[in-house]
């Protein structure tokens, strides 16, 4: 089958890889001069800057795609000990450690956070992820059997725990208490997909689970190496 994909972002390239691996003839068209969508880079003189995402989670999903290439593609990355640093207007500096116990300790000492309450927040994030990942991340929404699975039934029965009818800011204020800096930090996760914490559903509070359970990583050669590796895999498949 002849297939045309419009857009060479990560989703477009990933789709092209899977379809070409299944034996289809695939062409990908992109309006920009480079692939990757927002996962690209900017070159100024002798300097290169990653554009778009600066944080890499769940690298096994990229490796899964690269394994479909008929030629082995070198792709390496390192796990980060510090996810990022936060700088507040009152000169408070918070180091967000990847390891959860260290994060909780730092949050208590620097931000005055209740470690038990914050730990409960992370547990709540894990619960939301466990309910929704099998449906939205691990299954195709275009297949009927996705909707008649045990995991889907479990998610539906627990829909009330997902905070679908409240925005992220409301959920964070209730779960994190009266701590403006913590609320500001956890509201920021809405921006991961370009959303507003005052509009996006509270289910987005699951995102911290990705950072503190699976970890955060940085590819050797910068984030652009993700795009470059996926493009190479697609080209190897024709």
C-alpha beads as a LAMMPS data file, in Angstrom:
LAMMPS data file: protein, C-alpha beads

238 atoms
237 bonds

1 atom types
1 bond types

-500.0 500.0 xlo xhi
-500.0 500.0 ylo yhi
-500.0 500.0 zlo zhi

Masses

1 110.0

Atoms # bond

1 1 1 0.000 0.000 0.000
2 1 1 1.166 3.520 -0.835
3 1 1 0.978 5.815 2.217
4 1 1 1.633 9.552 2.493
5 1 1 2.333 11.186 5.862
6 1 1 2.079 14.961 6.234
7 1 1 4.492 16.261 8.871
8 1 1 7.899 14.924 9.890
9 1 1 7.516 15.528 13.602
10 1 1 8.306 12.717 16.019
11 1 1 4.807 11.269 15.579
12 1 1 5.038 11.401 11.790
13 1 1 8.463 9.775 11.698
14 1 1 7.448 7.133 14.237
15 1 1 4.344 6.292 12.222
16 1 1 6.410 6.093 9.038
17 1 1 8.833 3.672 10.691
18 1 1 6.074 1.328 11.840
19 1 1 4.236 1.376 8.493
20 1 1 7.405 0.889 6.437
21 1 1 8.421 -1.983 8.713
22 1 1 5.080 -3.625 7.876
23 1 1 6.023 -3.462 4.182
24 1 1 4.146 -0.363 3.039
25 1 1 5.599 2.257 0.707
26 1 1 5.747 5.460 2.737
27 1 1 6.505 9.063 1.768
28 1 1 6.792 11.788 4.433
29 1 1 6.305 15.465 3.556
30 1 1 7.446 18.327 5.784
31 1 1 7.027 22.073 5.270
32 1 1 10.134 22.955 7.292
33 1 1 13.690 22.472 6.116
34 1 1 14.353 19.914 8.861
35 1 1 12.548 17.026 10.502
36 1 1 11.529 16.635 14.130
37 1 1 8.809 19.260 14.512
38 1 1 9.625 21.155 17.692
39 1 1 12.293 18.546 18.528
40 1 1 14.902 20.223 16.362
41 1 1 17.961 22.430 16.873
42 1 1 19.225 25.920 16.088
43 1 1 22.762 26.573 14.854
44 1 1 24.325 29.999 15.413
45 1 1 27.898 30.173 14.180
46 1 1 29.884 27.445 15.924
47 1 1 27.174 26.910 18.567
48 1 1 24.193 24.555 18.451
49 1 1 21.127 24.772 20.670
50 1 1 18.413 22.175 21.197
51 1 1 14.973 23.607 20.442
52 1 1 11.739 22.398 21.952
53 1 1 11.792 19.707 24.671
54 1 1 14.730 19.706 27.067
55 1 1 13.711 16.626 29.050
56 1 1 13.659 13.008 27.901
57 1 1 11.430 10.444 29.619
58 1 1 10.592 6.814 28.768
59 1 1 13.532 6.239 26.367
60 1 1 12.439 2.636 25.855
61 1 1 9.735 3.911 23.497
62 1 1 12.380 5.422 21.194
63 1 1 14.499 2.272 21.412
64 1 1 11.446 0.239 20.427
65 1 1 11.219 2.196 17.164
66 1 1 14.955 2.053 16.438
67 1 1 14.927 -1.750 16.743
68 1 1 12.697 -1.859 13.647
69 1 1 15.544 -0.507 11.507
70 1 1 17.281 -3.165 9.364
71 1 1 20.597 -1.528 10.309
72 1 1 21.649 -1.018 13.927
73 1 1 21.497 2.635 14.961
74 1 1 23.741 3.748 17.823
75 1 1 21.673 5.629 20.390
76 1 1 22.809 6.273 23.947
77 1 1 21.672 8.420 26.851
78 1 1 22.400 9.047 30.525
79 1 1 20.033 9.120 33.465
80 1 1 19.943 12.488 35.214
81 1 1 20.398 12.857 38.968
82 1 1 18.788 16.310 38.871
83 1 1 15.656 16.815 36.777
84 1 1 15.957 20.618 36.791
85 1 1 16.453 23.645 39.008
86 1 1 13.731 26.105 39.949
87 1 1 14.477 29.782 40.599
88 1 1 11.862 31.893 42.340
89 1 1 11.488 35.666 42.437
90 1 1 12.420 35.822 46.127
91 1 1 15.800 34.170 45.297
92 1 1 14.702 30.731 46.524
93 1 1 16.441 28.003 44.533
94 1 1 15.023 24.482 44.519
95 1 1 16.913 21.498 43.124
96 1 1 14.491 18.861 41.820
97 1 1 16.351 15.618 42.421
98 1 1 15.346 12.605 40.374
99 1 1 15.426 10.246 43.356
100 1 1 12.131 10.630 45.230
101 1 1 13.424 10.507 48.817
102 1 1 16.036 13.143 48.048
103 1 1 13.368 15.261 46.343
104 1 1 11.079 15.038 49.382
105 1 1 13.907 15.991 51.740
106 1 1 14.874 18.994 49.613
107 1 1 11.232 20.090 49.313
108 1 1 10.824 19.988 53.094
109 1 1 14.047 21.898 53.809
110 1 1 13.818 24.520 51.047
111 1 1 10.085 24.941 50.439
112 1 1 8.644 23.934 53.806
113 1 1 6.663 21.125 52.170
114 1 1 5.034 18.369 54.187
115 1 1 6.930 15.260 52.952
116 1 1 4.043 12.923 53.787
117 1 1 1.561 15.064 51.878
118 1 1 3.926 15.368 48.923
119 1 1 4.558 11.615 48.989
120 1 1 0.787 11.059 48.859
121 1 1 0.679 13.363 45.814
122 1 1 3.216 11.174 44.006
123 1 1 1.235 8.069 44.946
124 1 1 -1.904 9.687 43.544
125 1 1 0.005 10.452 40.318
126 1 1 1.097 6.804 40.105
127 1 1 -2.482 5.624 40.556
128 1 1 -3.715 7.856 37.711
129 1 1 -0.932 6.652 35.444
130 1 1 -1.671 2.982 36.188
131 1 1 -5.354 3.479 35.378
132 1 1 -4.832 5.364 32.112
133 1 1 -1.550 4.141 30.575
134 1 1 -2.911 0.750 29.374
135 1 1 -5.701 2.567 27.518
136 1 1 -4.031 5.705 26.149
137 1 1 -0.327 4.789 25.894
138 1 1 -0.204 1.039 25.354
139 1 1 -3.295 0.394 23.206
140 1 1 -4.779 1.720 19.994
141 1 1 -7.942 3.777 20.382
142 1 1 -8.877 2.659 16.849
143 1 1 -9.396 -0.967 17.872
144 1 1 -12.691 -2.149 19.327
145 1 1 -11.017 -4.626 21.692
146 1 1 -9.312 -1.704 23.458
147 1 1 -12.701 -0.647 24.814
148 1 1 -13.676 -4.157 25.936
149 1 1 -10.588 -4.907 27.978
150 1 1 -10.225 -5.380 31.729
151 1 1 -7.908 -2.359 31.963
152 1 1 -10.491 -0.115 30.263
153 1 1 -13.231 -1.326 32.597
154 1 1 -10.948 -0.671 35.564
155 1 1 -10.256 2.873 34.369
156 1 1 -13.965 3.580 33.817
157 1 1 -14.883 2.314 37.282
158 1 1 -12.229 4.562 38.796
159 1 1 -12.924 7.605 36.615
160 1 1 -13.914 9.600 39.691
161 1 1 -10.349 9.346 41.008
162 1 1 -8.849 10.845 37.839
163 1 1 -10.043 14.427 38.505
164 1 1 -11.386 14.796 34.979
165 1 1 -13.920 17.452 35.983
166 1 1 -11.475 19.719 37.839
167 1 1 -8.592 21.707 36.456
168 1 1 -4.999 20.990 37.428
169 1 1 -4.628 24.134 39.543
170 1 1 -7.674 23.211 41.644
171 1 1 -6.408 19.677 42.195
172 1 1 -2.908 20.879 43.112
173 1 1 -4.239 23.389 45.637
174 1 1 -6.305 20.710 47.338
175 1 1 -3.627 17.988 47.342
176 1 1 -0.593 20.168 48.097
177 1 1 -2.131 22.549 50.633
178 1 1 -1.189 26.167 51.210
179 1 1 2.245 26.164 49.573
180 1 1 2.376 28.609 46.671
181 1 1 5.784 27.515 45.375
182 1 1 4.817 23.835 45.248
183 1 1 1.552 24.675 43.494
184 1 1 3.409 26.812 40.953
185 1 1 5.911 24.009 40.311
186 1 1 3.291 21.316 39.838
187 1 1 1.063 23.599 37.754
188 1 1 3.998 23.836 35.346
189 1 1 3.451 20.242 34.223
190 1 1 0.471 21.432 32.171
191 1 1 2.921 23.204 29.879
192 1 1 4.439 19.861 28.859
193 1 1 1.740 19.612 26.204
194 1 1 1.152 23.341 25.831
195 1 1 -1.807 23.513 28.219
196 1 1 -2.869 25.946 30.934
197 1 1 -3.112 24.599 34.512
198 1 1 -6.338 26.608 34.852
199 1 1 -7.943 24.828 31.897
200 1 1 -6.413 21.368 31.561
201 1 1 -8.027 18.489 33.526
202 1 1 -6.554 17.383 36.840
203 1 1 -5.604 14.019 35.363
204 1 1 -2.471 15.800 34.133
205 1 1 -1.173 15.553 37.697
206 1 1 0.071 12.107 36.705
207 1 1 3.032 13.579 34.780
208 1 1 5.379 13.892 37.802
209 1 1 5.171 10.104 38.064
210 1 1 7.053 9.824 34.770
211 1 1 9.953 11.864 36.120
212 1 1 10.235 10.326 39.568
213 1 1 9.384 6.703 38.761
214 1 1 10.820 6.107 35.294
215 1 1 13.471 8.830 35.625
216 1 1 14.668 11.587 33.321
217 1 1 17.427 11.209 30.753
218 1 1 19.574 13.176 28.344
219 1 1 20.707 11.705 25.008
220 1 1 24.363 11.831 24.047
221 1 1 24.653 14.546 21.403
222 1 1 21.651 16.443 22.735
223 1 1 17.899 16.076 22.257
224 1 1 18.332 16.443 18.487
225 1 1 19.895 12.978 18.446
226 1 1 16.410 11.541 19.059
227 1 1 15.170 13.113 15.830
228 1 1 18.318 12.220 13.911
229 1 1 18.153 8.577 15.017
230 1 1 14.486 8.231 14.100
231 1 1 15.060 9.815 10.687
232 1 1 17.946 7.399 10.072
233 1 1 15.701 4.464 10.998
234 1 1 12.992 5.694 8.621
235 1 1 15.506 6.137 5.792
236 1 1 16.938 2.651 6.422
237 1 1 13.408 1.318 5.907
238 1 1 13.079 3.177 2.615

Bonds

1 1 1 2
2 1 2 3
3 1 3 4
4 1 4 5
5 1 5 6
6 1 6 7
7 1 7 8
8 1 8 9
9 1 9 10
10 1 10 11
11 1 11 12
12 1 12 13
13 1 13 14
14 1 14 15
15 1 15 16
16 1 16 17
17 1 17 18
18 1 18 19
19 1 19 20
20 1 20 21
21 1 21 22
22 1 22 23
23 1 23 24
24 1 24 25
25 1 25 26
26 1 26 27
27 1 27 28
28 1 28 29
29 1 29 30
30 1 30 31
31 1 31 32
32 1 32 33
33 1 33 34
34 1 34 35
35 1 35 36
36 1 36 37
37 1 37 38
38 1 38 39
39 1 39 40
40 1 40 41
41 1 41 42
42 1 42 43
43 1 43 44
44 1 44 45
45 1 45 46
46 1 46 47
47 1 47 48
48 1 48 49
49 1 49 50
50 1 50 51
51 1 51 52
52 1 52 53
53 1 53 54
54 1 54 55
55 1 55 56
56 1 56 57
57 1 57 58
58 1 58 59
59 1 59 60
60 1 60 61
61 1 61 62
62 1 62 63
63 1 63 64
64 1 64 65
65 1 65 66
66 1 66 67
67 1 67 68
68 1 68 69
69 1 69 70
70 1 70 71
71 1 71 72
72 1 72 73
73 1 73 74
74 1 74 75
75 1 75 76
76 1 76 77
77 1 77 78
78 1 78 79
79 1 79 80
80 1 80 81
81 1 81 82
82 1 82 83
83 1 83 84
84 1 84 85
85 1 85 86
86 1 86 87
87 1 87 88
88 1 88 89
89 1 89 90
90 1 90 91
91 1 91 92
92 1 92 93
93 1 93 94
94 1 94 95
95 1 95 96
96 1 96 97
97 1 97 98
98 1 98 99
99 1 99 100
100 1 100 101
101 1 101 102
102 1 102 103
103 1 103 104
104 1 104 105
105 1 105 106
106 1 106 107
107 1 107 108
108 1 108 109
109 1 109 110
110 1 110 111
111 1 111 112
112 1 112 113
113 1 113 114
114 1 114 115
115 1 115 116
116 1 116 117
117 1 117 118
118 1 118 119
119 1 119 120
120 1 120 121
121 1 121 122
122 1 122 123
123 1 123 124
124 1 124 125
125 1 125 126
126 1 126 127
127 1 127 128
128 1 128 129
129 1 129 130
130 1 130 131
131 1 131 132
132 1 132 133
133 1 133 134
134 1 134 135
135 1 135 136
136 1 136 137
137 1 137 138
138 1 138 139
139 1 139 140
140 1 140 141
141 1 141 142
142 1 142 143
143 1 143 144
144 1 144 145
145 1 145 146
146 1 146 147
147 1 147 148
148 1 148 149
149 1 149 150
150 1 150 151
151 1 151 152
152 1 152 153
153 1 153 154
154 1 154 155
155 1 155 156
156 1 156 157
157 1 157 158
158 1 158 159
159 1 159 160
160 1 160 161
161 1 161 162
162 1 162 163
163 1 163 164
164 1 164 165
165 1 165 166
166 1 166 167
167 1 167 168
168 1 168 169
169 1 169 170
170 1 170 171
171 1 171 172
172 1 172 173
173 1 173 174
174 1 174 175
175 1 175 176
176 1 176 177
177 1 177 178
178 1 178 179
179 1 179 180
180 1 180 181
181 1 181 182
182 1 182 183
183 1 183 184
184 1 184 185
185 1 185 186
186 1 186 187
187 1 187 188
188 1 188 189
189 1 189 190
190 1 190 191
191 1 191 192
192 1 192 193
193 1 193 194
194 1 194 195
195 1 195 196
196 1 196 197
197 1 197 198
198 1 198 199
199 1 199 200
200 1 200 201
201 1 201 202
202 1 202 203
203 1 203 204
204 1 204 205
205 1 205 206
206 1 206 207
207 1 207 208
208 1 208 209
209 1 209 210
210 1 210 211
211 1 211 212
212 1 212 213
213 1 213 214
214 1 214 215
215 1 215 216
216 1 216 217
217 1 217 218
218 1 218 219
219 1 219 220
220 1 220 221
221 1 221 222
222 1 222 223
223 1 223 224
224 1 224 225
225 1 225 226
226 1 226 227
227 1 227 228
228 1 228 229
229 1 229 230
230 1 230 231
231 1 231 232
232 1 232 233
233 1 233 234
234 1 234 235
235 1 235 236
236 1 236 237
237 1 237 238
